[in-house]
Amino acid sequence: MDCGVCDEEKKGPYKCPKCRIPYCSLPCWKSHKNNGCESLPRFDSPAKPKGPEDSRTQPKFVTESTVPMEKMKLLGESKAVKEILKNPHVRSILTAIDQSDNPALSMQNAMLEPIFVEFADACIKLVEDDPHNSDNDSE
């Protein structure tokens, strides 16, 4: 990915939090910021809660595999997930996926890491629909 500010063929490891343009260095960031960065609507940070109909409680795009928000909230309350997230390697993998130009490929590569598989399994276990699934799946 080339720098979106200086257009040099430098691998820009950074992205503007507002518009997601890649940049390679602090001078490029300052230049970008001073030249007027326009935020993209889909990347705006969530606004403060508006009340009972807070837009963060409903996903923008619902599919048959969309996990209900009640179950998603379980992830933030899970001791198992929190314990795995203490591992800096897991956090770096998640950051890499989040910042990737190809998140699907990054996720595929992450699933080769045993600690990330453990994290994914812990998340899936919390949100899957089958209430009859036992904790003893070791057959």
N, C-alpha and C positions, 0 to 999 in steps of 0.2 A: 504494500500500500504506500503510495507516494504521499509526501507531505502536501496537505491541501492548502497550505499558505505559501510556501516558497516553491512548490512544484518540483523540488529536487527528488531524485530517486532514493530518498532516505526512508528507511522503515520507521514511520511515525508510530511510536508505541502509545501515544496519547490521543485522546479524543475529547473535543469540546463537550462539556456536559449539556450545553444547550442545543447545539445543532449537530453534534456528533462528527464534525469535520476532523480528519486526522491531522495532527501536527507533530513536528519532530523535536522541537526544542522550546525553551522558555522565550527566546526572542520571537519565534513564530507565534507562540501563544499570545504574547503582548501585542504583536502586530494585528493578529486576528481580532482580539478583544477590542483594540482601539479603533478598528475599522468597522465596527458595528456588526455584532453577531446576532443573527435572527434565529430564534428558537423554532424548532419544528414541533407542531402540535402534539404528535404522537409520543414525543420524548419529554414533554413537560413534566416536571415533578408534580405529584398530586397536591392539590390545594388542601387547605385546612378543611376538616369535616364541615359539611354544609347542613348537617342535621341527620334525621333518620334515613334520608334518601341519598346518603353519601355515595358519590360515584365510585369510590374505591371498593364498595361492597359487591359490585356486579362487574363481571368481566365484559370487555368491549365486544369480544367475538365469542359466541358460544357454539361449541360443537358437541358431538355425542361423547367425546372424551374429556370435556371440561369438568374439572373437579369443583364441586360446590364450595363456596367461600367458608362455610362452617368447618369443612374438613381441612381447608387450607390453613385456617387459624390454628388447627391442631399442630401444625409443623412448628409454629412459634412457641408452643407450650411444651413440646416434647423434650424430655430430659435426654433421651437417646440421640436425637438430632443435635441438640445443643452440645452434647459431649463430643460428637464427631466433628462439629464445627470448630472445636477448640484446636483441631489439628491445622497448622498453618498451610500444609500441603493441600488439604481439601479446599481451604479458602482461596489459595492461589489458582487451583483448577477452576473453581467457580468464577473467579474474576476473569480468567482467560476465556471461558465460554461466553461470559457476558460481553466481553470486549471484542470477540471474534467477528471477522467478516463472514465466516461460515460456521455458525453455531452448531449446526447438525453434525458436521465433521468433527468439530471440537468435542462435542458430546460423545461421539463414537470413540474418539481417542481417549477421552476421560474414562470410559467404561472398561478400558484395559487396565486401569489402576485399581487394585483390590480395595483400597481405602475409599475410593469414590463409589465403587459398587456397593460397599457397606452403607455409605451415605444414601445412595439412591434406594437401596432396599428398605432402609429405615423410613424414608419419606413415603415410599409406595405402601408400605405396611400401614401407615397412618391413614392414608386417603383411599385405599381400595374399598370397594363396595361390599365385599363378602364378609358379613359380620360373623360367619361361622368359621372363618379361617383361624386355625389354632396357632399358638406361638411355637408349637412343636412340629415344624414342617421338615424335620430331618429324617425322612424315610429313605 
